[in-house]
Amino acid sequence: MSAGIRSLKIYLAKLPLLVKPIPGITLYLHISSTSQAVSSGPVREEEGNQTPIYYVSKVLNGAKNRYPPTEKMALSVIITAKKLCPYFLS
C-alpha cells in the first residue's frame, strides 16, 4: 500500500465522531456565520479534546442575508436552541 493511501486512512480514522451529551458535563457551543449561512456545533471536552455532539447549519435567504454579523451569530444560537431542545429536555 502506498504511503499516500496509508496517510489518508490514518487521517480518516482520526476524524471526530459525534458523541452523546453526558449529564453534568459542561458543553461548549462553536458558532460560525458567513454572508449566506450560519452554523453551530455543541461540543463537550474530554481530556483536553473537544468532541462534537451535533452539527446545525442553515442557509440564509431573503432579509436574513442582510443581518449584521452579530445578529447572524445570535441567529445561529437561536436556531441551535430550537433544533436541539428535545434532545436536552429528554
N, CA, C and O of each residue as an XYZ file, in Angstrom:
360
protein
N       0.848     -1.180      0.000
C       0.000      0.000      0.000
C       0.893      1.242      0.000
O       1.891      1.294      0.719
N       0.539      2.219     -0.790
C       1.379      3.410     -0.905
C       1.275      4.278      0.352
O       0.326      4.167      1.129
N       2.258      5.127      0.525
C       2.295      5.999      1.707
C       1.134      6.982      1.702
O       0.608      7.325      2.761
N       0.731      7.437      0.523
C      -0.391      8.371      0.435
C      -1.693      7.758      0.912
O      -2.466      8.401      1.622
N      -1.935      6.520      0.526
C      -3.163      5.835      0.951
C      -3.120      5.559      2.448
O      -4.133      5.695      3.134
N      -1.951      5.172      2.959
C      -1.816      4.930      4.400
C      -2.082      6.199      5.199
O      -2.784      6.166      6.211
N      -1.524      7.313      4.747
C      -1.737      8.561      5.487
C      -3.197      9.001      5.401
O      -3.726      9.573      6.354
N      -3.853      8.740      4.272
C      -5.276      9.052      4.150
C      -6.104      8.198      5.103
O      -7.036      8.703      5.728
N      -5.779      6.917      5.225
C      -6.503      6.036      6.146
C      -6.326      6.494      7.588
O      -7.278      6.469      8.367
N      -5.125      6.907      7.947
C      -4.870      7.390      9.306
C      -5.653      8.668      9.560
O      -6.237      8.833     10.631
N      -5.673      9.572      8.593
C      -6.419     10.826      8.731
C      -7.910     10.554      8.897
O      -8.549     11.134      9.775
N      -8.466      9.686      8.070
C      -9.895      9.387      8.151
C     -10.259      8.684      9.452
O     -11.369      8.857      9.955
N      -9.352      7.903      9.997
C      -9.618      7.214     11.263
C      -9.645      8.188     12.435
O     -10.257      7.895     13.462
N      -8.994      9.336     12.300
C      -8.929     10.309     13.388
C     -10.014     11.377     13.309
O     -10.077     12.242     14.183
N     -10.871     11.343     12.287
C     -11.929     12.342     12.181
C     -12.858     12.248     13.380
O     -13.158     11.148     13.844
N     -13.316     13.380     13.885
C     -14.183     13.344     15.066
C     -15.547     12.732     14.752
O     -16.162     13.038     13.731
N     -15.997     11.878     15.635
C     -17.320     11.288     15.535
C     -18.256     12.024     16.472
O     -17.821     12.576     17.483
N     -19.526     12.035     16.146
C     -20.498     12.657     17.036
C     -20.670     11.787     18.270
O     -20.746     10.562     18.169
N     -20.732     12.417     19.426
C     -20.908     11.699     20.687
C     -22.158     12.220     21.375
O     -22.669     13.282     21.019
N     -22.646     11.487     22.347
C     -23.844     11.938     23.054
C     -23.457     12.818     24.240
O     -22.377     12.655     24.809
N     -24.329     13.745     24.612
C     -24.044     14.574     25.786
C     -24.174     13.751     27.061
O     -25.007     12.848     27.143
N     -23.359     14.061     28.038
C     -23.403     13.382     29.330
C     -23.924     14.384     30.352
O     -23.386     15.486     30.464
N     -24.968     14.018     31.103
C     -25.493     14.948     32.118
C     -24.396     15.363     33.101
O     -23.633     14.529     33.587
N     -24.334     16.653     33.380
C     -23.351     17.174     34.321
C     -22.060     17.637     33.674
O     -21.266     18.325     34.316
N     -21.830     17.280     32.423
C     -20.620     17.702     31.720
C     -20.911     19.020     31.004
O     -21.939     19.157     30.341
N     -20.010     19.978     31.139
C     -20.178     21.283     30.508
C     -20.068     21.156     28.996
O     -19.179     20.480     28.479
N     -20.985     21.818     28.295
C     -20.963     21.840     26.837
C     -20.530     23.220     26.358
O     -20.817     24.230     27.001
N     -19.850     23.253     25.242
C     -19.427     24.498     24.615
C     -20.107     24.584     23.257
O     -20.368     23.561     22.623
N     -20.391     25.787     22.815
C     -21.053     25.976     21.531
C     -20.137     26.764     20.606
O     -19.803     27.916     20.882
N     -19.738     26.143     19.520
C     -18.945     26.812     18.497
C     -19.910     27.341     17.447
O     -20.699     26.580     16.886
N     -19.853     28.639     17.180
C     -20.763     29.233     16.199
C     -19.958     29.879     15.078
O     -18.831     30.335     15.271
N     -20.570     29.902     13.912
C     -19.923     30.479     12.747
C     -20.981     31.089     11.848
O     -22.111     30.606     11.785
N     -20.607     32.151     11.155
C     -21.541     32.731     10.191
C     -20.765     33.266      8.996
O     -19.636     33.741      9.122
N     -21.396     33.176      7.850
C     -20.867     33.769      6.627
C     -21.944     34.697      6.087
O     -22.965     34.913      6.740
N     -21.726     35.233      4.924
C     -22.733     36.131      4.363
C     -24.000     35.388      3.968
O     -25.063     35.998      3.860
N     -23.903     34.069      3.750
C     -25.062     33.330      3.262
C     -25.504     32.172      4.147
O     -26.505     31.526      3.837
N     -24.801     31.887      5.227
C     -25.175     30.744      6.068
C     -24.694     30.948      7.495
O     -23.758     31.706      7.751
N     -25.351     30.259      8.416
C     -24.905     30.209      9.812
C     -24.809     28.745     10.208
O     -25.534     27.898      9.686
N     -23.910     28.459     11.132
C     -23.774     27.087     11.608
C     -23.280     27.105     13.043
O     -22.722     28.094     13.518
N     -23.497     26.001     13.712
C     -23.019     25.868     15.084
C     -22.834     24.398     15.397
O     -23.378     23.517     14.730
N     -22.057     24.166     16.421
C     -21.823     22.801     16.847
C     -21.550     22.743     18.326
O     -20.507     23.212     18.780
N     -22.471     22.172     19.095
C     -22.174     21.969     20.510
C     -21.132     20.862     20.660
O     -21.203     19.839     19.980
N     -20.176     21.071     21.546
C     -19.111     20.094     21.779
C     -18.947     19.879     23.277
O     -19.320     20.731     24.083
N     -18.391     18.745     23.635
C     -18.016     18.501     25.028
C     -16.514     18.254     25.057
O     -15.927     17.759     24.095
N     -15.914     18.606     26.170
C     -14.469     18.490     26.295
C     -14.125     17.269     27.126
O     -14.646     17.078     28.226
N     -13.238     16.444     26.582
C     -12.770     15.250     27.275
C     -11.250     15.214     27.198
O     -10.684     15.174     26.106
N     -10.607     15.227     28.318
C      -9.154     15.118     28.389
C      -8.458     16.115     27.463
O      -7.475     15.777     26.804
N      -8.968     17.331     27.420
C      -8.368     18.366     26.595
C      -8.789     18.352     25.136
O      -8.436     19.263     24.388
N      -9.535     17.338     24.716
C     -10.019     17.261     23.336
C     -11.496     17.598     23.292
O     -12.266     17.152     24.142
N     -11.888     18.377     22.314
C     -13.299     18.702     22.153
C     -13.897     17.780     21.094
O     -13.389     17.684     19.976
N     -14.987     17.104     21.466
C     -15.656     16.197     20.541
C     -17.051     16.726     20.248
O     -17.768     17.123     21.166
N     -17.444     16.735     18.980
C     -18.742     17.299     18.616
C     -19.900     16.411     19.038
O     -19.802     15.184     19.028
N     -21.002     17.056     19.410
C     -22.222     16.349     19.785
C     -23.214     16.384     18.627
O     -23.884     15.390     18.349
N     -23.304     17.507     17.967
C     -24.275     17.690     16.898
C     -23.778     18.814     16.007
O     -22.918     19.595     16.413
N     -24.305     18.900     14.816
C     -23.943     19.979     13.908
C     -25.223     20.546     13.315
O     -26.061     19.802     12.804
N     -25.372     21.849     13.381
C     -26.561     22.528     12.872
C     -26.107     23.599     11.886
O     -25.186     24.364     12.174
N     -26.753     23.652     10.724
C     -26.456     24.727      9.777
C     -27.731     25.145      9.069
O     -28.678     24.368      8.944
N     -27.737     26.378      8.613
C     -28.908     26.907      7.910
C     -28.442     27.920      6.876
O     -27.646     28.812      7.168
N     -28.951     27.765      5.672
C     -28.681     28.727      4.612
C     -29.629     29.902      4.795
O     -30.833     29.724      4.980
N     -29.071     31.100      4.743
C     -29.875     32.308      4.928
C     -30.409     32.789      3.588
O     -29.699     32.776      2.582
N     -31.657     33.210      3.585
C     -32.227     33.774      2.368
C     -33.105     34.962      2.733
O     -33.490     35.145      3.888
N     -33.405     35.753      1.734
C     -34.245     36.926      1.967
C     -33.548     37.969      2.820
O     -32.364     38.255      2.638
N     -34.297     38.528      3.750
C     -33.785     39.611      4.595
C     -32.676     39.143      5.530
O     -31.839     39.948      5.940
N     -32.654     37.858      5.873
C     -31.636     37.364      6.808
C     -30.227     37.473      6.229
O     -29.260     37.532      6.989
N     -30.092     37.501      4.926
C     -28.775     37.708      4.308
C     -28.191     39.063      4.660
O     -26.972     39.231      4.663
N     -29.033     40.014      4.951
C     -28.579     41.378      5.226
C     -28.409     41.669      6.716
O     -28.120     42.807      7.085
N     -28.580     40.669      7.574
C     -28.364     40.874      9.007
C     -26.908     41.256      9.259
O     -26.019     40.788      8.547
N     -26.650     42.094     10.255
C     -25.262     42.356     10.660
C     -24.634     41.071     11.225
O     -25.353     40.167     11.652
N     -23.307     40.992     11.229
C     -22.639     39.770     11.697
C     -23.037     39.337     13.113
O     -23.191     38.143     13.367
N     -23.204     40.284     14.033
C     -23.569     39.897     15.400
C     -24.965     39.291     15.454
O     -25.210     38.365     16.227
N     -25.877     39.804     14.642
C     -27.221     39.234     14.616
C     -27.220     37.853     13.968
O     -28.022     36.993     14.333
N     -26.329     37.642     13.014
C     -26.211     36.304     12.417
C     -25.707     35.305     13.451
O     -26.160     34.161     13.487
N     -24.774     35.736     14.287
C     -24.281     34.857     15.352
C     -25.404     34.530     16.329
O     -25.559     33.380     16.740
N     -26.182     35.534     16.698
C     -27.313     35.303     17.603
C     -28.337     34.378     16.956
O     -28.905     33.516     17.627
N     -28.573     34.547     15.673
C     -29.497     33.670     14.953
C     -29.005     32.228     14.979
O     -29.803     31.299     15.102
N     -27.713     32.041     14.867
C     -27.138     30.699     14.931
C     -27.423     30.042     16.279
O     -27.761     28.860     16.338
N     -27.287     30.805     17.354
C     -27.574     30.277     18.697
C     -29.058     29.947     18.835
O     -29.412     28.914     19.402
N     -29.924     30.814     18.325
C     -31.373     30.583     18.415
C     -31.773     29.336     17.637
O     -32.554     28.521     18.129
N     -31.246     29.184     16.431
C     -31.564     28.006     15.619
C     -31.104     26.737     16.322
O     -31.819     25.735     16.328
N     -29.916     26.775     16.915
C     -29.408     25.604     17.633
C     -30.275     25.279     18.834
O     -30.586     24.112     19.075
N     -30.669     26.289     19.586
C     -31.509     26.051     20.769
C     -32.842     25.427     20.375
O     -33.317     24.509     21.044
N     -33.443     25.912     19.304
C     -34.724     25.355     18.862
C     -34.571     23.930     18.341
O     -35.407     23.068     18.612
N     -33.513     23.694     17.602
C     -33.307     22.379     16.987
C     -32.963     21.312     18.026
O     -33.403     20.168     17.910
N     -32.185     21.679     19.030
C     -31.696     20.691     19.989
C     -32.494     20.628     21.278
O     -32.181     19.814     22.146
N     -33.503     21.452     21.431
C     -34.306     21.469     22.655
C     -34.829     20.084     23.035
O     -34.694     19.705     24.199
N     -35.415     19.312     22.128
C     -35.912     17.984     22.521
C     -34.813     17.046     23.024
O     -35.061     16.201     23.884
N     -33.599     17.197     22.487
C     -32.508     16.325     22.907
C     -32.082     16.607     24.341
O     -31.770     15.683     25.092
N     -32.069     17.882     24.723
C     -31.595     18.233     26.051
C     -32.683     18.162     27.110
O     -32.377     18.144     28.302
N     -33.937     18.121     26.705
C     -35.029     18.001     27.671
C     -35.357     16.552     28.000
O     -36.050     16.283     28.981
N     -34.869     15.617     27.193
C     -35.197     14.206     27.449
C     -34.308     13.597     28.502
O     -34.456     12.419     28.830
